[in-house]
């Protein structure tokens, strides 16, 4: 598994708690919310602006929720499996 390091930072990219690809998801959602709010507000006024803000907030929340549930890298789900690890210490009697 590889971890992308940004040469100038020497660490993975994190912005306001969002990591790597989820930054783009959040920014795209905010931009789409701005566009939707602009179009709808030209038809129905201030309510369209509020709908655009709600859409932007919901898209940022969804990107954060997606990051917390799916994670940044592909992982296997081990639901219903039991893992038994050997003990590291030997106890003397």
N, C-alpha and C positions, 0 to 999 in steps of 0.2 A: 504494500500500500504506500502510495506516495503522498506527501504533503507538499503543497505548493507554497514556497516561501517567496516573498517579494523582496527583490535584491536590495532596495533602499531601506526597507524596514527590518529585514532579517527575521520576520515572523509572519504568520498568516494574517490575511487582511480581515479586520473587524471594524465595523462602523456602527456606532450606537447599538451594540449588541447583536447586530446582524453579521453573519459570516458569509464570505465569498459570494456564492450564487444567489443567496437570499437577499443580498443588497440590491441586486438587479431586479428581483421580483418586487421588492418594496418600492423602489423608485419607479418601476413601470406601472405599478398600481396607483401610485400618487399622480403620475402623469396622466394616466387614463381617467382617473377621477377628476382631474382638472379639466380635461377635454370634455368629459360627460357633463360636468357642472356648467361649463361655458355654453355648451349647446342647449342644454335643458333650460338654463336661466334665460336664454334669449326668448324662449317660448312662454315660460310660466313665472319668470321673475325670481325673487329671492328664495323661493322654495326649491328651485332648481339648483341654486348655489348650495343650499343646505344638503340636498341629495348628493351633490358632488363631494362635499366634505365628508358625508357619511360613507360614501363609496371609497374614498381615499383612506379613511380610518379603518374601514373593514378590510381593505386589501393589505394594509400594513399589519393589522392584527393577524390575518390569515397567513402572511409570510412568516411572522414570528412563531405562530402555532405550528406551521409546517416544518420550520427549522427545529423546533423542540421535539416534534414527534418523529420525523423521518431522519433527522440528522444530516450532517454534511456529506458523509461518505456512505457507500453501500454497506449495509450490515445485514447479517442473517438474524431473523427473528427466532428465538428459542422459546416459544410459548409452549408450555406443557411439558417441557423436558426437565429432567432432574440431573444436575451435574454433581458428581461426588469427587472432591479433590482430596488427594492424600494429605495427611497431616505432616507438617514440617518439623514438628518437635517430637522427640521421643520422651515419654514420661517415665521416670524411674519410680519403681515401687519400693 
